[in-house]
Amino acid sequence: MPPTRSDPQAEQRELAQLDRVSHLLDAAIRIPGTKIRVGLDPILGLIPGVGDWAGALGSGYILVRAAGLGAARPTLLRMAANIGVDLLVGTVPVLGDIFDVGWRANQRNLALLRAHLEAPEQRRRADRGFVVMLLVGLGVLLVASVGLSLWLLGALLQAIFGG
């Protein structure tokens, strides 16, 4: 059962858990000799197709939990847009993964959720149908981006090795 406004401690525990997931996906590992941090999302993204699915599942989890915490439609739309940008740019092999290191969609989404929860006058929960619609839309975008990524990889390999 998701925490309610009347249970701020449960809400804080949920946010702490989402913070750990976001950190794992976006910034868990520091590249030695630099201040740059990467997470599993850009690392897994190096695996064509599979990496995009894995990253999208983690991002989708954060989106669903945000809805459970009472995020409103505009907040969820912005979160979905961050995930969408991550998916679309991620279709470009290697360059998309470099972009992902800086974009950090999950940390952006957690910041959006925190800002929403800190503004009590804006706390208006989105309905389940809207959340399902967002997830279906992101799923379609994910399938399209994986297909495009595999097509781009094939075209690149054909250009390098001939056809």
Phi, psi and omega in degrees: 000129182291148177297153178248172178299334181281357180234074184295331179293318177295321178297318179294323176296318178297316178297321178296320178294317178295326177297319178295318179297313180300315180298316179299318182284328189247335190207031187285334188238129176270133177287122184306136178082003180225174173261005183282133178243141176233159177239190181293329183302305179290331179291311179294332179298341178291342177270110184305131177082296184298317182297321179297319178297314182297314179297320181293325178297315177296317179295320178296323177300314180298319179298315180295317180293325176298318177297320178296331178278356175102019178297142181276168181306311181300322179294315180295324176297316178295321178296315178297323178297319177298318178294319179299316177299316179301316180292314184293313180290329178295346179291337180280113183306138178065305180298322178295325179287326175295317176302318183300326179300321180271330185289313177050061183304322184290321177290324175299317182292323177294322177296320177298317180297314179299316179299320179295315183290336180277354179248086187302332180290343181261359186285095178225112187294135174283148180282159183300321180301321179295317180296317178298317178300317178298316181294321177296316178300317178293325177297316177297316178298321179296313179299317179296318182291324177294316178299316179295320179298315180293322177296315179298319179297316177298317179296320178296314180295322178294321179294324182284313187259358180080168189231000000 
